[in-house]
Amino acid sequence: MNALHQYQAVNTQTSVIDVDRHRLIQLLYDGALERINMAKARITAKDYEGKNRLINKSIEIVGGLRSFLDVEKGQELAGNLSALYEYIEYRLFEANVKNDVEILEEVSGHLRKVKEAWDGIRSEVLEKGLV
């Protein structure tokens, strides 16, 4: 089992090294959504320590997404996304304290909408060589 975890860690690191900035952000969205879904399962299983770890990791990922915002190039959009990420971080914290699956559903919905928009511009980003 330990060998499997080591393989997965190396595979993940290699995947991240080989991706462009746009794809990295896609991976961050995927990671946040995956951990939120796993946290919902941990709440249902009453594994609060596991839930706590997963939600905290989701908060870290959202913070990472915020760090990618380029305020100089898109002041209004970056400001709106920053406010949304701040709200998501707050709601994740609240879901963690309350063990609230509904809040996690809400947060997942917000992240999915932004991710869908981000995924939708992938071909344009590649076409214009912005990666």
MIVOPA-938926 format. One line per field, with one value per atom (N, C-alpha, C): residue number from 0; x, z, y. Coordinates in steps of 0.02 Angstrom, whole numbers, always signed. Example, Ala and Ser with C-alpha at 12.3 -4.5 7.8 and 13.67 -1.06 7.14 Angstrom:
// MIVOPA-938926
pos	(0_0_0_1_1_1)
east	(+660_+615_+660_+642_+684_+645)
up	(+390_+390_+390_+354_+357_+394)
north	(-284_-225_-165_-112_-53_+2)
// end
This chain:
// MIVOPA-938926
pos	(0_0_0_1_1_1_2_2_2_3_3_3_4_4_4_5_5_5_6_6_6_7_7_7_8_8_8_9_9_9_10_10_10_11_11_11_12_12_12_13_13_13_14_14_14_15_15_15_16_16_16_17_17_17_18_18_18_19_19_19_20_20_20_21_21_21_22_22_22_23_23_23_24_24_24_25_25_25_26_26_26_27_27_27_28_28_28_29_29_29_30_30_30_31_31_31_32_32_32_33_33_33_34_34_34_35_35_35_36_36_36_37_37_37_38_38_38_39_39_39_40_40_40_41_41_41_42_42_42_43_43_43_44_44_44_45_45_45_46_46_46_47_47_47_48_48_48_49_49_49_50_50_50_51_51_51_52_52_52_53_53_53_54_54_54_55_55_55_56_56_56_57_57_57_58_58_58_59_59_59_60_60_60_61_61_61_62_62_62_63_63_63_64_64_64_65_65_65_66_66_66_67_67_67_68_68_68_69_69_69_70_70_70_71_71_71_72_72_72_73_73_73_74_74_74_75_75_75_76_76_76_77_77_77_78_78_78_79_79_79_80_80_80_81_81_81_82_82_82_83_83_83_84_84_84_85_85_85_86_86_86_87_87_87_88_88_88_89_89_89_90_90_90_91_91_91_92_92_92_93_93_93_94_94_94_95_95_95_96_96_96_97_97_97_98_98_98_99_99_99_100_100_100_101_101_101_102_102_102_103_103_103_104_104_104_105_105_105_106_106_106_107_107_107_108_108_108_109_109_109_110_110_110_111_111_111_112_112_112_113_113_113_114_114_114_115_115_115_116_116_116_117_117_117_118_118_118_119_119_119_120_120_120_121_121_121_122_122_122_123_123_123_124_124_124_125_125_125_126_126_126_127_127_127_128_128_128_129_129_129_130_130_130)
east	(+41_+0_+43_+98_+144_+173_+189_+217_+166_+103_+50_+46_+48_+46_+107_+165_+225_+218_+193_+182_+134_+79_+30_+60_+102_+134_+180_+220_+267_+227_+175_+134_+102_+77_+47_+99_+158_+211_+231_+238_+257_+204_+141_+86_+87_+100_+100_+159_+216_+275_+265_+230_+222_+164_+129_+70_+83_+43_+48_+5_+10_-23_-100_-129_-201_-222_-186_-201_-191_-140_-128_-188_-217_-276_-334_-341_-392_-382_-320_-304_-320_-309_-326_-401_-441_-513_-533_-505_-520_-503_-444_-422_-468_-488_-533_-600_-628_-692_-688_-634_-626_-622_-584_-577_-642_-680_-745_-792_-792_-835_-813_-748_-723_-742_-740_-758_-832_-874_-945_-952_-915_-917_-891_-839_-811_-861_-900_-951_-1003_-1025_-1076_-1050_-986_-956_-936_-949_-931_-855_-816_-743_-725_-730_-721_-649_-603_-532_-516_-540_-529_-563_-624_-661_-622_-596_-558_-497_-460_-401_-420_-474_-495_-520_-558_-583_-526_-480_-423_-381_-373_-337_-376_-442_-483_-473_-471_-459_-391_-340_-274_-275_-311_-315_-349_-403_-438_-391_-352_-302_-251_-233_-188_-220_-283_-318_-318_-328_-327_-258_-206_-138_-123_-160_-150_-185_-228_-264_-216_-227_-185_-226_-220_-260_-243_-181_-161_-195_-203_-233_-309_-338_-411_-438_-435_-452_-521_-571_-640_-650_-629_-638_-598_-535_-493_-522_-548_-580_-641_-682_-742_-723_-674_-652_-621_-583_-552_-606_-659_-714_-750_-759_-791_-748_-683_-639_-639_-641_-643_-708_-763_-827_-825_-796_-790_-748_-693_-650_-689_-728_-768_-820_-853_-905_-875_-815_-782_-766_-741_-727_-791_-845_-909_-934_-927_-947_-907_-844_-800_-823_-838_-859_-927_-972_-1041_-1051_-1000_-1009_-1069_-1072_-1130_-1118_-1149_-1143_-1175_-1229_-1264_-1219_-1181_-1134_-1081_-1058_-1009_-1039_-1103_-1137_-1139_-1155_-1157_-1089_-1037_-969_-949_-965_-950_-984_-1045_-1081_-1045_-1022_-986_-922_-884_-821_-832_-884_-899_-915_-953_-971_-908_-864_-803_-759_-755_-714_-741_-806_-835_-817_-819_-800_-726_-685_-613_-599_-632_-623_-646_-698_-725_-678_-630_-584_-518_-513_-450_-427_-472_-451_-428_-462_-442_-373_-361_-296_-240_-252_-202_-192_-247_-244_-204_-212_-177_-108_-89_-24_-15_-67_-65_-43_-23_-3_+72)
up	(+0_+0_+0_+38_+40_-28_-66_-133_-178_-171_-211_-197_-133_-115_-143_-140_-167_-243_-277_-349_-366_-328_-340_-329_-278_-263_-320_-344_-399_-462_-475_-534_-532_-474_-466_-476_-447_-454_-527_-562_-633_-674_-659_-696_-687_-627_-613_-647_-647_-679_-754_-785_-857_-883_-841_-864_-868_-909_-914_-859_-854_-801_-803_-862_-869_-844_-865_-844_-769_-741_-669_-630_-653_-620_-626_-684_-691_-640_-631_-583_-511_-497_-430_-418_-468_-462_-451_-491_-483_-413_-389_-323_-268_-272_-222_-222_-282_-287_-263_-279_-257_-181_-151_-78_-42_-72_-42_-45_-101_-106_-56_-48_+0_+71_+85_+151_+166_+116_+126_+148_+116_+134_+205_+224_+291_+343_+328_+375_+385_+329_+332_+372_+365_+401_+473_+491_+557_+571_+518_+523_+522_+579_+582_+575_+594_+584_+509_+474_+401_+366_+387_+359_+369_+428_+445_+399_+390_+346_+274_+250_+181_+170_+217_+210_+216_+262_+268_+203_+173_+109_+55_+55_+7_+17_+79_+94_+67_+76_+49_-27_-59_-133_-156_-123_-142_-132_-79_-69_-126_-150_-208_-270_-280_-337_-333_-273_-263_-280_-265_-278_-353_-394_-466_-498_-461_-489_-508_-568_-593_-592_-538_-528_-580_-602_-651_-719_-741_-806_-806_-751_-748_-681_-668_-601_-578_-620_-599_-590_-641_-638_-579_-573_-519_-451_-445_-383_-366_-417_-406_-386_-421_-404_-334_-317_-250_-197_-208_-160_-156_-213_-214_-177_-190_-155_-80_-60_+11_+42_+6_+30_+35_-16_-16_+43_+55_+112_+178_+185_+245_+253_+197_+199_+213_+185_+200_+275_+303_+375_+414_+393_+427_+421_+361_+351_+395_+404_+446_+519_+543_+612_+625_+576_+585_+558_+524_+492_+445_+403_+362_+289_+267_+198_+149_+170_+125_+107_+154_+140_+90_+99_+52_-18_-23_-87_-119_-79_-104_-132_-93_-113_-177_-180_-241_-302_-293_-348_-373_-328_-348_-385_-357_-388_-457_-463_-528_-581_-562_-611_-636_-590_-610_-651_-630_-667_-738_-745_-811_-857_-830_-869_-887_-839_-851_-903_-897_-946_-1016_-1017_-1081_-1121_-1088_-1125_-1142_-1127_-1138_-1211_-1258_-1329_-1350_-1325_-1342_-1313_-1252_-1220_-1260_-1280_-1320_-1388_-1419_-1485_-1485_-1433_-1428_-1397_-1377_-1348_-1281_-1241_-1177_-1120_-1134_-1081_-1070)
north	(-60_+0_+63_+62_+119_+133_+80_+89_+122_+105_+136_+210_+230_+301_+338_+307_+338_+348_+297_+303_+359_+363_+416_+485_+492_+556_+576_+529_+543_+559_+522_+533_+602_+622_+688_+743_+735_+786_+792_+737_+738_+772_+758_+789_+865_+888_+960_+994_+962_+991_+1001_+955_+955_+997_+1034_+1071_+1145_+1178_+1250_+1283_+1348_+1385_+1376_+1377_+1369_+1300_+1249_+1180_+1172_+1204_+1200_+1226_+1280_+1307_+1258_+1226_+1174_+1118_+1099_+1046_+1068_+1132_+1157_+1154_+1174_+1168_+1095_+1050_+979_+955_+975_+954_+979_+1041_+1069_+1033_+1023_+989_+917_+883_+814_+810_+855_+854_+873_+918_+936_+876_+841_+781_+728_+720_+671_+693_+758_+783_+769_+775_+758_+685_+642_+571_+560_+597_+590_+614_+666_+690_+635_+607_+553_+494_+479_+423_+442_+504_+530_+525_+533_+536_+610_+642_+715_+736_+694_+710_+711_+661_+657_+715_+731_+788_+852_+861_+921_+929_+875_+877_+895_+865_+877_+948_+973_+1042_+1091_+1080_+1125_+1125_+1067_+1064_+1102_+1098_+1135_+1210_+1232_+1303_+1324_+1283_+1298_+1303_+1259_+1260_+1324_+1343_+1405_+1464_+1463_+1516_+1516_+1457_+1452_+1481_+1468_+1497_+1573_+1599_+1671_+1700_+1663_+1688_+1694_+1658_+1662_+1722_+1756_+1813_+1868_+1896_+1950_+2015_+2051_+2112_+2165_+2167_+2218_+2208_+2147_+2133_+2134_+2117_+2113_+2134_+2199_+2223_+2202_+2213_+2198_+2123_+2084_+2012_+1982_+2003_+1977_+1996_+2056_+2078_+2036_+2023_+1981_+1910_+1882_+1814_+1812_+1863_+1865_+1866_+1905_+1908_+1841_+1808_+1743_+1691_+1692_+1645_+1657_+1720_+1736_+1708_+1717_+1691_+1615_+1582_+1509_+1486_+1519_+1501_+1507_+1560_+1570_+1514_+1498_+1446_+1377_+1365_+1301_+1297_+1351_+1353_+1339_+1372_+1363_+1290_+1261_+1191_+1145_+1161_+1121_+1123_+1182_+1189_+1156_+1162_+1137_+1066_+1038_+973_+974_+1025_+1040_+1022_+968_+945_+994_+1027_+1074_+1133_+1157_+1212_+1187_+1126_+1098_+1092_+1075_+1073_+1142_+1192_+1261_+1282_+1269_+1288_+1251_+1187_+1149_+1179_+1202_+1233_+1296_+1338_+1398_+1380_+1333_+1313_+1281_+1240_+1209_+1261_+1312_+1364_+1401_+1419_+1454_+1407_+1344_+1295_+1285_+1281_+1272_+1331_+1391_+1450_+1446_+1427_+1421_+1368_+1310_+1257_+1280_+1321_+1345_+1389_+1421_+1465_+1430_+1366_+1329_+1334_+1321_+1321_+1391_+1443_+1512_+1528_+1506_+1517_+1484_+1422_+1385_+1417_+1437_+1468_+1533_+1572_+1636_+1630_+1569_+1558_+1592_+1595_+1630_+1584_+1523_+1477_+1478)
// end
